Amino acid sequence: MTTNAQPVSLVRLDELPPRTCAVVRSVETDDEDTQRLKTLGVCLGRRVELVRAGNPLILKIFGSRLGLAAELAARVRVEVCEPGHCALKEDHAE
């Protein structure tokens, strides 16, 4: 049996192009930083949008913007949303 499923390509959050939506797929930090990220809303399965690259980089989560150190963002792996299939964009299409 063959499938057409393509492997998922993950990128570091700090390497995401600006104005790009993505879904958090892994966090590679110690427990303290993982908890800090969760408190900010950066957790597995969460949709985020990179508003501005840099240090700190600016993310949009749940309609709010937050600054995140590039060093910490480098430990977060995301899956880029396919164009036209992002809930963040659909929420603002009205």
N, C-alpha and C positions, 0 to 999 in steps of 0.2 A: 504494500500500500504506500503510495506517495502522497505527500502533502505539499501545498504551495506556500506554507507558512515560511516567512523569511525570519532569520534570526534578528532579535531586537538589538539595535545598536545604542549603547549608552554613552553619554558624554558627561564630562564634569560640568557642574553648574556654572563655574567661573569661565567656561569656554563657550557657553551658549551665546549665540548672536543676540544683540538687543532686539526687543519687541518679538521675541520668540517664546511660545508657550511650550511647556514640557510637564511631564509627570515624574515625581520623585520615585526612583526605583531602588536606591540603596544609599545608606549613610555609613561611612567608614570612619567613625570617631569613637572616642572613649565614652563611657556612660554619661559623664558630666556634659560634654558637648552635645551628645545625642539628646539629652533632656533639654538643653538650652534651645536646640533647633526645634524640638517638639513644641516648646513653649511659644516660639515665634510662629509656629504653624508649618514649619518645614519638616514633614514626616512622610513615611511611605504612602504612596498612592495619591498624594496631594498634587493638584495642578498649580503650577506657578508660572509667572511670566517674568522674564528678565527685562526690566525697564531701562537700566543703564549699567554698562560694564564699568569696571574700575575697582578701587578699593577705598571705601566699601562699594560693593555693587548694590543696586537697588532692585528689589523684587516686588512684584504685585501678587498678593495672596488674599483671597476673599475681598477684593476691592480695596485693600489697604496696601500701602507701600511700606517697606522696611529696608533698612540698611543691613548688610551682612558682610563681614570681613571676607576678603577674597581667599584667605588661607582656609577659613572654615568652609566656604563654598566649594573649594577644590576637593573636599572630601565627600561631596554629595554628587551622586550619579543620577542623571535624568534621561528619560526617553522623550525625544522631541515629538510633539503632537503633529499629526498629519494635517496639512492645510485643509481647512474646511471641516475638520473633525475635532475641534477644541472647544470644550465647554466654556472656557473663559471668553473666547471670542463670540460664541453663540449667545452668552448672557448679555452682551452689549450690542447685539445686532439690531435691536429694536429701534 
